[in-house]
């Protein structure tokens, strides 16, 4: 059994609150934000269907038979090394992705999969960059740049100069600065040292030629508009309902501080992941899609975790299934269903310790997740009674 410090056993809200067993040096831990996220008033019942794996036995998985309820937010939990990523990403995701011919990565060993007919597609929303060049940015990813370029092209100044929406793109020749090809900087190749990047002397880092920079929409050039934050842009572009909807989507997932033209290469992994979620939410027709995320709360502030939970909830409420590998207790307690692996890591892991509603998992003595959920859920019940 693991050993716990006195602070861990008495304080359920301190980060971190679980440091693993005495014989482990892996640094595994459960995390609880130093604050509180409100629990959803009711837990979803799902659609009554399941996606099941039988005989999952890759790495330390002990020939598991697992049922993932569909139409819910499902959290796969457990200490580090318990087999979470092996089960969810290496086995479940890769098997479903290959079935839909979306990927051909090596699949973790298992015997059979049932319920695939209830799923229309699968998405792994990871923290990989959304683009690898500075010309990729939040608004190009969400196709919102098309709306901005159309607004500038429709101004009197643009029409008088014969400029079209294409001239306001820094991805194609015509209106962009051709010396830096719309990057705003030039790369200086160094033979014996790391390459250097210098601001383009021709455009001064503004990416466009003079003809385009003379055009103004509500007293701002295209360069100045791209320097606005999402929050500021909501006010500036308030006259465009379609653009406003996309900007509001970014703000609703905690990315209101990003600048519209911020290069994708400067975004953190968590920011890139949330942008991908926004891209999925933009497609309102998506239904019966299986979304998989691995530790999406990494690096997020408490308020951002609240927003992330709300966004994941929107995906589920739209008729989809979200499976999250997570250590953060605020996310775990908000789940509709938990599959807890363990009880320890490595050879002592790879088993299903508990599964069910958070309230059910909290009652399983062998579950470390349940042990730390118990006081949090009790705290919520007490707060609800007091209200």
Secondary structure as a PSIPRED ss2 file (coil, helix, strand):
# PSIPRED VFORMAT (PSIPRED V4.0)

   1 X C   1.000  0.000  0.000
   2 X C   1.000  0.000  0.000
   3 X C   1.000  0.000  0.000
   4 X C   1.000  0.000  0.000
   5 X C   1.000  0.000  0.000
   6 X H   0.000  1.000  0.000
   7 X H   0.000  1.000  0.000
   8 X H   0.000  1.000  0.000
   9 X H   0.000  1.000  0.000
  10 X H   0.000  1.000  0.000
  11 X C   1.000  0.000  0.000
  12 X C   1.000  0.000  0.000
  13 X C   1.000  0.000  0.000
  14 X C   1.000  0.000  0.000
  15 X C   1.000  0.000  0.000
  16 X C   1.000  0.000  0.000
  17 X C   1.000  0.000  0.000
  18 X C   1.000  0.000  0.000
  19 X C   1.000  0.000  0.000
  20 X C   1.000  0.000  0.000
  21 X C   1.000  0.000  0.000
  22 X C   1.000  0.000  0.000
  23 X C   1.000  0.000  0.000
  24 X C   1.000  0.000  0.000
  25 X C   1.000  0.000  0.000
  26 X C   1.000  0.000  0.000
  27 X C   1.000  0.000  0.000
  28 X C   1.000  0.000  0.000
  29 X C   1.000  0.000  0.000
  30 X C   1.000  0.000  0.000
  31 X E   0.000  0.000  1.000
  32 X C   1.000  0.000  0.000
  33 X C   1.000  0.000  0.000
  34 X C   1.000  0.000  0.000
  35 X C   1.000  0.000  0.000
  36 X C   1.000  0.000  0.000
  37 X C   1.000  0.000  0.000
  38 X C   1.000  0.000  0.000
  39 X C   1.000  0.000  0.000
  40 X C   1.000  0.000  0.000
  41 X C   1.000  0.000  0.000
  42 X C   1.000  0.000  0.000
  43 X C   1.000  0.000  0.000
  44 X C   1.000  0.000  0.000
  45 X C   1.000  0.000  0.000
  46 X C   1.000  0.000  0.000
  47 X C   1.000  0.000  0.000
  48 X C   1.000  0.000  0.000
  49 X C   1.000  0.000  0.000
  50 X E   0.000  0.000  1.000
  51 X E   0.000  0.000  1.000
  52 X E   0.000  0.000  1.000
  53 X E   0.000  0.000  1.000
  54 X E   0.000  0.000  1.000
  55 X E   0.000  0.000  1.000
  56 X E   0.000  0.000  1.000
  57 X C   1.000  0.000  0.000
  58 X C   1.000  0.000  0.000
  59 X C   1.000  0.000  0.000
  60 X C   1.000  0.000  0.000
  61 X C   1.000  0.000  0.000
  62 X C   1.000  0.000  0.000
  63 X C   1.000  0.000  0.000
  64 X E   0.000  0.000  1.000
  65 X E   0.000  0.000  1.000
  66 X E   0.000  0.000  1.000
  67 X E   0.000  0.000  1.000
  68 X E   0.000  0.000  1.000
  69 X E   0.000  0.000  1.000
  70 X C   1.000  0.000  0.000
  71 X C   1.000  0.000  0.000
  72 X C   1.000  0.000  0.000
  73 X E   0.000  0.000  1.000
  74 X E   0.000  0.000  1.000
  75 X E   0.000  0.000  1.000
  76 X E   0.000  0.000  1.000
  77 X E   0.000  0.000  1.000
  78 X C   1.000  0.000  0.000
  79 X C   1.000  0.000  0.000
  80 X C   1.000  0.000  0.000
  81 X C   1.000  0.000  0.000
  82 X C   1.000  0.000  0.000
  83 X C   1.000  0.000  0.000
  84 X H   0.000  1.000  0.000
  85 X H   0.000  1.000  0.000
  86 X H   0.000  1.000  0.000
  87 X H   0.000  1.000  0.000
  88 X H   0.000  1.000  0.000
  89 X H   0.000  1.000  0.000
  90 X H   0.000  1.000  0.000
  91 X H   0.000  1.000  0.000
  92 X H   0.000  1.000  0.000
  93 X H   0.000  1.000  0.000
  94 X H   0.000  1.000  0.000
  95 X H   0.000  1.000  0.000
  96 X H   0.000  1.000  0.000
  97 X H   0.000  1.000  0.000
  98 X H   0.000  1.000  0.000
  99 X H   0.000  1.000  0.000
 100 X C   1.000  0.000  0.000
 101 X C   1.000  0.000  0.000
 102 X C   1.000  0.000  0.000
 103 X C   1.000  0.000  0.000
 104 X C   1.000  0.000  0.000
 105 X C   1.000  0.000  0.000
 106 X C   1.000  0.000  0.000
 107 X C   1.000  0.000  0.000
 108 X C   1.000  0.000  0.000
 109 X C   1.000  0.000  0.000
 110 X C   1.000  0.000  0.000
 111 X C   1.000  0.000  0.000
 112 X E   0.000  0.000  1.000
 113 X E   0.000  0.000  1.000
 114 X E   0.000  0.000  1.000
 115 X C   1.000  0.000  0.000
 116 X H   0.000  1.000  0.000
 117 X H   0.000  1.000  0.000
 118 X H   0.000  1.000  0.000
 119 X C   1.000  0.000  0.000
 120 X C   1.000  0.000  0.000
 121 X E   0.000  0.000  1.000
 122 X E   0.000  0.000  1.000
 123 X E   0.000  0.000  1.000
 124 X E   0.000  0.000  1.000
 125 X C   1.000  0.000  0.000
 126 X C   1.000  0.000  0.000
 127 X C   1.000  0.000  0.000
 128 X C   1.000  0.000  0.000
 129 X C   1.000  0.000  0.000
 130 X C   1.000  0.000  0.000
 131 X C   1.000  0.000  0.000
 132 X C   1.000  0.000  0.000
 133 X C   1.000  0.000  0.000
 134 X C   1.000  0.000  0.000
 135 X C   1.000  0.000  0.000
 136 X C   1.000  0.000  0.000
 137 X E   0.000  0.000  1.000
 138 X H   0.000  1.000  0.000
 139 X H   0.000  1.000  0.000
 140 X H   0.000  1.000  0.000
 141 X H   0.000  1.000  0.000
 142 X C   1.000  0.000  0.000
 143 X C   1.000  0.000  0.000
 144 X C   1.000  0.000  0.000
 145 X H   0.000  1.000  0.000
 146 X H   0.000  1.000  0.000
 147 X H   0.000  1.000  0.000
 148 X H   0.000  1.000  0.000
 149 X H   0.000  1.000  0.000
 150 X H   0.000  1.000  0.000
 151 X H   0.000  1.000  0.000
 152 X H   0.000  1.000  0.000
 153 X H   0.000  1.000  0.000
 154 X C   1.000  0.000  0.000
 155 X C   1.000  0.000  0.000
 156 X H   0.000  1.000  0.000
 157 X H   0.000  1.000  0.000
 158 X H   0.000  1.000  0.000
 159 X H   0.000  1.000  0.000
 160 X H   0.000  1.000  0.000
 161 X C   1.000  0.000  0.000
 162 X C   1.000  0.000  0.000
 163 X C   1.000  0.000  0.000
 164 X C   1.000  0.000  0.000
 165 X H   0.000  1.000  0.000
 166 X H   0.000  1.000  0.000
 167 X H   0.000  1.000  0.000
 168 X H   0.000  1.000  0.000
 169 X C   1.000  0.000  0.000
 170 X C   1.000  0.000  0.000
 171 X C   1.000  0.000  0.000
 172 X C   1.000  0.000  0.000
 173 X C   1.000  0.000  0.000
 174 X C   1.000  0.000  0.000
 175 X C   1.000  0.000  0.000
 176 X E   0.000  0.000  1.000
 177 X C   1.000  0.000  0.000
 178 X C   1.000  0.000  0.000
 179 X C   1.000  0.000  0.000
 180 X C   1.000  0.000  0.000
 181 X C   1.000  0.000  0.000
 182 X C   1.000  0.000  0.000
 183 X C   1.000  0.000  0.000
 184 X C   1.000  0.000  0.000
 185 X E   0.000  0.000  1.000
 186 X E   0.000  0.000  1.000
 187 X E   0.000  0.000  1.000
 188 X E   0.000  0.000  1.000
 189 X C   1.000  0.000  0.000
 190 X C   1.000  0.000  0.000
 191 X C   1.000  0.000  0.000
 192 X C   1.000  0.000  0.000
 193 X C   1.000  0.000  0.000
 194 X C   1.000  0.000  0.000
 195 X C   1.000  0.000  0.000
 196 X E   0.000  0.000  1.000
 197 X E   0.000  0.000  1.000
 198 X E   0.000  0.000  1.000
 199 X E   0.000  0.000  1.000
 200 X C   1.000  0.000  0.000
 201 X C   1.000  0.000  0.000
 202 X C   1.000  0.000  0.000
 203 X C   1.000  0.000  0.000
 204 X C   1.000  0.000  0.000
 205 X C   1.000  0.000  0.000
 206 X C   1.000  0.000  0.000
 207 X C   1.000  0.000  0.000
 208 X E   0.000  0.000  1.000
 209 X C   1.000  0.000  0.000
 210 X H   0.000  1.000  0.000
 211 X H   0.000  1.000  0.000
 212 X H   0.000  1.000  0.000
 213 X H   0.000  1.000  0.000
 214 X C   1.000  0.000  0.000
 215 X C   1.000  0.000  0.000
 216 X C   1.000  0.000  0.000
 217 X E   0.000  0.000  1.000
 218 X C   1.000  0.000  0.000
 219 X C   1.000  0.000  0.000
 220 X E   0.000  0.000  1.000
 221 X C   1.000  0.000  0.000
 222 X H   0.000  1.000  0.000
 223 X H   0.000  1.000  0.000
 224 X H   0.000  1.000  0.000
 225 X H   0.000  1.000  0.000
 226 X H   0.000  1.000  0.000
 227 X C   1.000  0.000  0.000
 228 X C   1.000  0.000  0.000
 229 X E   0.000  0.000  1.000
 230 X H   0.000  1.000  0.000
 231 X H   0.000  1.000  0.000
 232 X H   0.000  1.000  0.000
 233 X H   0.000  1.000  0.000
 234 X H   0.000  1.000  0.000
 235 X H   0.000  1.000  0.000
 236 X H   0.000  1.000  0.000
 237 X C   1.000  0.000  0.000
 238 X C   1.000  0.000  0.000
 239 X C   1.000  0.000  0.000
 240 X C   1.000  0.000  0.000
 241 X H   0.000  1.000  0.000
 242 X H   0.000  1.000  0.000
 243 X H   0.000  1.000  0.000
 244 X H   0.000  1.000  0.000
 245 X H   0.000  1.000  0.000
 246 X H   0.000  1.000  0.000
 247 X H   0.000  1.000  0.000
 248 X H   0.000  1.000  0.000
 249 X H   0.000  1.000  0.000
 250 X H   0.000  1.000  0.000
 251 X H   0.000  1.000  0.000
 252 X H   0.000  1.000  0.000
 253 X C   1.000  0.000  0.000
 254 X C   1.000  0.000  0.000
 255 X C   1.000  0.000  0.000
 256 X C   1.000  0.000  0.000
 257 X C   1.000  0.000  0.000
 258 X C   1.000  0.000  0.000
 259 X E   0.000  0.000  1.000
 260 X C   1.000  0.000  0.000
 261 X C   1.000  0.000  0.000
 262 X C   1.000  0.000  0.000
 263 X E   0.000  0.000  1.000
 264 X H   0.000  1.000  0.000
 265 X H   0.000  1.000  0.000
 266 X H   0.000  1.000  0.000
 267 X C   1.000  0.000  0.000
 268 X C   1.000  0.000  0.000
 269 X H   0.000  1.000  0.000
 270 X H   0.000  1.000  0.000
 271 X H   0.000  1.000  0.000
 272 X H   0.000  1.000  0.000
 273 X H   0.000  1.000  0.000
 274 X H   0.000  1.000  0.000
 275 X H   0.000  1.000  0.000
 276 X H   0.000  1.000  0.000
 277 X H   0.000  1.000  0.000
 278 X H   0.000  1.000  0.000
 279 X H   0.000  1.000  0.000
 280 X H   0.000  1.000  0.000
 281 X H   0.000  1.000  0.000
 282 X H   0.000  1.000  0.000
 283 X C   1.000  0.000  0.000
 284 X C   1.000  0.000  0.000
 285 X C   1.000  0.000  0.000
 286 X C   1.000  0.000  0.000
 287 X C   1.000  0.000  0.000
 288 X C   1.000  0.000  0.000
 289 X E   0.000  0.000  1.000
 290 X E   0.000  0.000  1.000
 291 X E   0.000  0.000  1.000
 292 X E   0.000  0.000  1.000
 293 X E   0.000  0.000  1.000
 294 X E   0.000  0.000  1.000
 295 X C   1.000  0.000  0.000
 296 X C   1.000  0.000  0.000
 297 X C   1.000  0.000  0.000
 298 X C   1.000  0.000  0.000
 299 X C   1.000  0.000  0.000
 300 X C   1.000  0.000  0.000
 301 X C   1.000  0.000  0.000
 302 X H   0.000  1.000  0.000
 303 X H   0.000  1.000  0.000
 304 X H   0.000  1.000  0.000
 305 X H   0.000  1.000  0.000
 306 X H   0.000  1.000  0.000
 307 X H   0.000  1.000  0.000
 308 X H   0.000  1.000  0.000
 309 X H   0.000  1.000  0.000
 310 X H   0.000  1.000  0.000
 311 X H   0.000  1.000  0.000
 312 X H   0.000  1.000  0.000
 313 X H   0.000  1.000  0.000
 314 X H   0.000  1.000  0.000
 315 X H   0.000  1.000  0.000
 316 X H   0.000  1.000  0.000
 317 X H   0.000  1.000  0.000
 318 X C   1.000  0.000  0.000
 319 X C   1.000  0.000  0.000
 320 X C   1.000  0.000  0.000
 321 X E   0.000  0.000  1.000
 322 X E   0.000  0.000  1.000
 323 X E   0.000  0.000  1.000
 324 X E   0.000  0.000  1.000
 325 X E   0.000  0.000  1.000
 326 X C   1.000  0.000  0.000
 327 X C   1.000  0.000  0.000
 328 X E   0.000  0.000  1.000
 329 X H   0.000  1.000  0.000
 330 X H   0.000  1.000  0.000
 331 X H   0.000  1.000  0.000
 332 X H   0.000  1.000  0.000
 333 X C   1.000  0.000  0.000
 334 X C   1.000  0.000  0.000
 335 X C   1.000  0.000  0.000
 336 X C   1.000  0.000  0.000
 337 X E   0.000  0.000  1.000
 338 X E   0.000  0.000  1.000
 339 X E   0.000  0.000  1.000
 340 X E   0.000  0.000  1.000
 341 X E   0.000  0.000  1.000
 342 X E   0.000  0.000  1.000
 343 X C   1.000  0.000  0.000
 344 X C   1.000  0.000  0.000
 345 X C   1.000  0.000  0.000
 346 X H   0.000  1.000  0.000
 347 X H   0.000  1.000  0.000
 348 X H   0.000  1.000  0.000
 349 X C   1.000  0.000  0.000
 350 X C   1.000  0.000  0.000
 351 X E   0.000  0.000  1.000
 352 X E   0.000  0.000  1.000
 353 X E   0.000  0.000  1.000
 354 X E   0.000  0.000  1.000
 355 X E   0.000  0.000  1.000
 356 X E   0.000  0.000  1.000
 357 X C   1.000  0.000  0.000
 358 X H   0.000  1.000  0.000
 359 X H   0.000  1.000  0.000
 360 X H   0.000  1.000  0.000
 361 X H   0.000  1.000  0.000
 362 X C   1.000  0.000  0.000
 363 X C   1.000  0.000  0.000
 364 X C   1.000  0.000  0.000
 365 X C   1.000  0.000  0.000
 366 X C   1.000  0.000  0.000
 367 X C   1.000  0.000  0.000
 368 X H   0.000  1.000  0.000
 369 X H   0.000  1.000  0.000
 370 X H   0.000  1.000  0.000
 371 X H   0.000  1.000  0.000
 372 X H   0.000  1.000  0.000
 373 X H   0.000  1.000  0.000
 374 X H   0.000  1.000  0.000
 375 X H   0.000  1.000  0.000
 376 X H   0.000  1.000  0.000
 377 X H   0.000  1.000  0.000
 378 X H   0.000  1.000  0.000
 379 X H   0.000  1.000  0.000
 380 X H   0.000  1.000  0.000
 381 X H   0.000  1.000  0.000
 382 X H   0.000  1.000  0.000
 383 X H   0.000  1.000  0.000
 384 X H   0.000  1.000  0.000
 385 X H   0.000  1.000  0.000
 386 X H   0.000  1.000  0.000
 387 X C   1.000  0.000  0.000
